[in-house]
Amino acid sequence: MSEDDGAGPVDPPVPIPIEEVLDLHPFRPGETAAVVADYVEAAAAKGLREVRLVHGRGTGVQRAIVRAALSRSAHVVSFGNATPDRGGWGATVAVLRPGPASKTTPPEG
């Protein structure tokens, strides 16, 4: 007999494509910080220099979670509202440090 921790069934992991935009609407607020941290890590490793995280305008809860996660990431140089044509305050744009994919090896000599 298995134990039930009361949390209910666990959803299987969902693969997230690492592109320049991540729409966070499908995620619950409790998942957002971990999703953002993992996404930024993968985006930096892929060599992306900027990402846009679409959290929506709403009450600002998701935006606060996103920005707190970005502020803890060593990969993030800066972040702020997207331009109006890219979502305005309903999206956050983060500038990333170059990841391993964009580093070059100095020539020997």
N, C-alpha and C positions, 0 to 999 in steps of 0.2 A: 504494500500500500504506500503510495507517495504522499508526501506532506504538501499541504496547500498553504502557501504563505499569505493568502488573501489578496495577492496582487493581481490575480487573474492570469489569463494566458499571455505569454510573451510574444510580441510580434517578431517575425524573423527580420534580420538586418536588411535594409534597403540600400542597394548600391547607388551612390550618388555620382553622376558624371562630374568630373573636375573640369569645369569650364569657367568663363569669366563672370557668370551670374549664377547665384543660387537663390531660388525662391523658397523661403522658409515657411510659407503658408501651410504646407502639408504636415509640419511638425508641431507637436505639442510644446507649450512653453517649457516644460520640464526637460525636454530633449534638446532645446535650442543651444544652450551653452556647449554641450558636448559635440553637437553637429557642427557648430561654427568652428570650434577648436580643431576638430579633425579635418574639416574642409580647408581651413587656412593652412594647416600643416601640409596637406596634399597639394594645394595650389602652389605653395612656395616651392615644394619639391619638384613640381612640374615646371617651374620657372616663370609662373605668372607674376606680373609686377603689380597688377591691380585686379581687385575683385569687387563685385557689387552684390550685396546681400539684401534681398527684398523681404522686408519684415512687415510691411503695411503701415498704415498711419494709426489706426485704432486709438487705443488709450496710451500707447507708448511702452507697454510692458515688454513686448518682443524687442523693440528698439533698445531699451535699457539692457536687456539680457545680451543682445548682440554686441553692444558697445563695451559692456563689462568683459565679455569673452575676448574681444579684440584687444582691449587694454592689457590683458594678461599674456598676450602672445608675443614672443620674441621675434616673430616674423613680420609683425606689423610696424611700419614706420609712422603712419598717420591714418586717420579716418575721419569721415564727416558725412553730411548729407549729400546725396546724389544731386546732380543738377536737375532742374524741373523736368527736362525732357527724358531723364533717366529714372524718374520716380520721386524726386524731391525728398522731403522728409520721410517718405514711405520706404526709402532704401538707404543703405549706408555703403559708401565706397571706401575701401581700405587699400592703401598703398603698401605693398609688400617688399621686403628686402629680397634681393636676388636669392633664389634657391639653388640647390645643387645642379639643376638642369641648365642654369644660365651661367654657372661659374666656368671660367676657363683656366686651364693649366698654363702657368707661365712657361715660356720656352726655355729649354735647357741651354746653358752656355756660359 
